Amino acid sequence: HTTPFHYLLKHHQCLLTDEKTLFILKEELPIEVHENNRYLFISSQTTLHEAKILFTKHRRTAALFISEDGSPQTKLLAMLTPVDIL
């Protein structure tokens, strides 16, 4: 039951603002809860073909997080799941 919705309930504010990064979810999404999942960060310049290859190559990848430079420290622009592109 550790989801972004718990963040909303706890902090009474929307997650989606221009200033937010994924780091704010650190407490709500501890890595131990998702040990069997893999999450990768990709740059906004990554093509859909390259993203599809990543999902195929890394079968346990649950999502690709897209930031301008592919770094988890920069603002999240979007998220892709396998269902989105496969």
SEVEX-311192 format. One record per residue (C-alpha): x, y, z. Coordinates in steps of 0.001 Angstrom, whole numbers, plus 500000, padded with zeros to 6 digits. Layout:
residues N
XYZ;...
END
This chain:
residues 86
500000500000500000;502898502378499371;501809504569496485;501849508213495438;498267508370496724;499605507955500255;501766511019499651;498660512967498667;496764511792501723;499635512555504059;500590515965502639;497242517178501282;498799518455498087;499035517449494463;502189515707493301;502119517175489813;503759520573489815;506635521989487797;508953521958490806;508477518330491872;510919515515491187;510599511833491961;512679512370495066;509548513530496939;508197509980496693;511237508435498355;509410507733501638;506252506505499901;508002504134497518;510798502419499417;512895500248497157;512433497225499447;508756497088498459;509689496867494791;512689494553494835;511374492470491952;510715495490489749;513191497511487804;512860501214487031;515098502990484589;515592506665483849;515915507749480248;516516511082478585;513834512992476722;515876512348473580;515377508557473827;513324507239470916;510303504980471315;512266502278469511;515081502565472075;512539502486474920;510966499338473489;514391497705473327;514975498555477006;511683496929478018;512495493866475931;516093493604477169;515213494189480836;512075492096481338;511498493177484937;511378496861484021;508080498203485363;508528501748484071;510851504110482293;510997507525483918;511776510306481471;513726513382482508;515497515948480350;518933514396480868;517975510886482007;518950511606485610;516744510788488612;517741514136490154;516083516228487439;512420517006486959;510271514102485810;508721514819482420;506857511585481777;506665507881482490;506316504957480101;505181501471480997;505445498393478787;501722498636478045;502234502154476661;504541501093473840;504600497337473330;
END
